[in-house]
Amino acid sequence: TLARLSKQRAPHLALVYGGVKAGMRDRIPTFDAPASPEPSTSGGHGWCMEAVASDLADALKTTKQTVAISECTSGGLLAASLLSLPGASAYFTGGAVAYSATAREALVPGTHDALIALESARGSGNYANQDRYWESRVVWAVNAARDLQLMCGADWGIAEVGACGPTFHEACGTDVGFVVVAVVGPPVDHGNQPSVGADRVWVRVIETGHNRRGENMWQFAAAAAKLAESCVRETIAADNEQNKLNHDPRWRDALDAALRIVR
């Protein structure tokens, strides 16, 4: 049984540097949204399940690793895309679509507790302003990826949460589709030596530049898959690796705050 998050107060993630408060949205590293394929007929878009996740599936099969997925805005498209490919049982362990707060509490309970703790610590809702909104998205994504990784016994956990349109809450500060994706993976494998240390974590925000709801859902799923593939193949270093000299120190501090409330 997954242990519930401890009830200690969650840290506030908004930090101050040189007397200037840095916005959480500006601290989150970005990742490019994959362009939609050309449709085979007029109108719509050209996405299909194989186009979304085949590269991620290949990476997992190559490394002989498994994945579990928590989705919100993409509505299960990433999990379905992975399962649509032959041999999915070798790498896919399970997934959940936690859209409402009630579903979140039932399907990703650690994430639900983390968000309640965050709200309790700062004394107001997650939609009070832009900083608090983006803080809650980071906490949601990181915790949900970890929840599914733990509950499904997977090597990797992927989670996404965002807004696909056509309208947006004013606290998000944007009028185009966006998603925050977190990937949680195992410690670095040192060959003959046992893997030690904390799981590696990557967090990225992706914007599509439009508010077409259905197309955004496909692009969010494809972006999460592409980011996860890069993590599995180790082509990008984790956000919480100590030797990342080129990483924004403000983001490292903010991520450390989010990780303190991950089990």
C-alpha positions, 0 to 999 in steps of 0.5 A: 500500500502506498504510504500517504504523504506526511502532514508536515507543512509544505514549503512555499516555492516563491523565492526572492533574489536580490530583492526581486521576486522571480516568477515560478512560470519563468523558472520552469525550463521549457520543452518544444511542443512537437508540431502536428502532422499534416492531416490526411483529409481537410481540417483537423490534424494528423495525429495517430497513436503510433506517432505519439509514443513509438520512440519512447517505446523503443527506448524503454525496450532498449533499456529493458525498463518499465513506465507508469503514467499519470495523465490529466489534460491529455486524457489517457492518450499517452497511455493508449498510444504506448499500449497500441504498440506491439509488445507493450507488456514489456514496458507498460505497467499502468496508468491513471487519468486523474482529472477531478479532485475526487479522482486525484484523491482516489488515483494519486493520493500522494499528489492530492495530499501534497497539494492540500499541504501546499495550500495549507502552508500558504493559506489560500487556493492554488488559483489565487495568483500566477505564482501559486498556480504554477507552483501547484502545477509543478507540485502536481506533476512531480508528485503524480509521476512519483505516485504512479512509479511507486504504485505500479512498481515501474522504473519510470513515472511520467505525469502531466497537468495543464490546460488545453482550452479553448478558455483558460483560468486567468491565473495561468497567465496565458491564452494558449495551450500549455502543459507541465510534464514531470518525469521521474526515473531511477538513479544513475546506473554505475554498472558493477556498483549498485544504483544509489541516491535519489530518483532523477527528476525532470520538469518542463513546461510546453506551450503549443501556441493555440487553444484547439482543445483536441489537438492540444491533447495530442500534442501534450501526449506527444511532448510528454513522450518525447521528453521521457524518451530523452530522459530514458536515453539519458540525452538530457541531465536531470534537473536535480543532479548536483553537477548541472553547472549550466542550470538556472540556480533559481530553478534548482532551488524551486525544484528542491522545494517541490521535492521536499514534499515528495515521499 
